[in-house]
Amino acid sequence: MDLYPSSAPRVGVLDTADDGSDLDVGDCVIRLLTTPGFKHWMFIIPLSHIILSYACPHILGLWRGETTKKGMPVSHLFSYLIVSTLCCMYISFAGLTLMMGLFGVDEQTVISQNMFYARSLFVERHLLMPMFAYQFWNTVTCLTYKSLGTKTMIIHHSATMVLQVIGFLPFLHSECFFFIGLAEVTNIPLSWIDACEAKPEWKEQWPNLYSLCQASFASLFLGIRVIGWSFRAIPVWYKLYHLWVAGGVRSSTVALGFFIISFVLSAMQIIWSKVIVDIGIGEVKKLMSGSTPTSPLTSRSRSSSSSSSSSSSSSSSSSRSGRSSAGNNNSKKMR
């Protein structure tokens, strides 16, 4: 059973840089805009947020008149959390589907034959395009609700959008299952953490669940975004460098852009990891001792960022408003 039908050919493996060597970023943008389903993603994500923001207080009677400490309507925040989590779950599942060859999607073994220039329609339609639409909405949301966004997060979301655009060269489809898909798994536990920050009584009512989500996020972040990320990113950088030196890259602009953005995002994840892991270890100890959990690891702006990293860096990588406690400004969710 194929849950992701697409027109043939599903995959085109290009073994040389001759075909398409004249393409550049502008052509990638055109390919993105003309990909089937693009308008649907760009329309459905914000529309879902708007509908939920209205329906929760006015139709369902939920959180009517309630606001966060920074003045954001709780119904708007929870609508954001719901839509954002669903996006992360979809993208994560698409990455898992590609990696494991589920539901008849057998493209990974084919596109792996050419790390940089194999093309997968599945990757374009279910990873690159949804992630672009998601990060575009994230950027607009951060600009609309100041409590959700900082300059660092806006830069992060914008940089992530650029990476999706250059993927339409095509570029690096063979690694999208991990860098786009599996990386989003780390953001899922943060939904409950952010919800509890808006409704502190939930944190008090279910302290172990709150601590479990914090510990899960720390473990996933370290395992996927630091250790796993490094093991996959370093070989990609090494091979791309040698391909560039040998004159085999299709677009120097795309290659340079990828190097700069991926270096910055990777460095930030390593910087954040110490703070995140330290807090995660603390939450594990609380779970074991039965203590009440304290402040959160992150907030829902979908881009991990610590107060210390914000002062030392100006962009971020998976995956999300500052908080008043120790964990408040330590990191922000990376979507």
Secondary structure, DSSP 8 states (H G I E B T S, - for coil): --SS---S-SEE---SSSTTTT--HHHHHHHHHTSTTHHHHHHHHHHHHHHHHHHHHHTS--STT-B-TTS-BHHHHHHHHHHHHHHHHHHHHHHHHHHHTGGG---HHHHTTSTTT-EEHHHIIIIIHHHHHHHHHHHHHHHH-TTT--HHHHHHHHHHHHHHHHTTTT--GGGHIIIIIGGGGGGTTHHHHHHHHHSHHHHHHSHHHHHHHHHHHHHHIIIIIIIIHHHHHHHHHHHHHHHHHTT--S-HHHHHHHHHHHHHHHHHHHHHHHHHHHHHHHHHHHHHHT----S-S--SSSB---HHHHHH-S---------SSTTTTT---B-
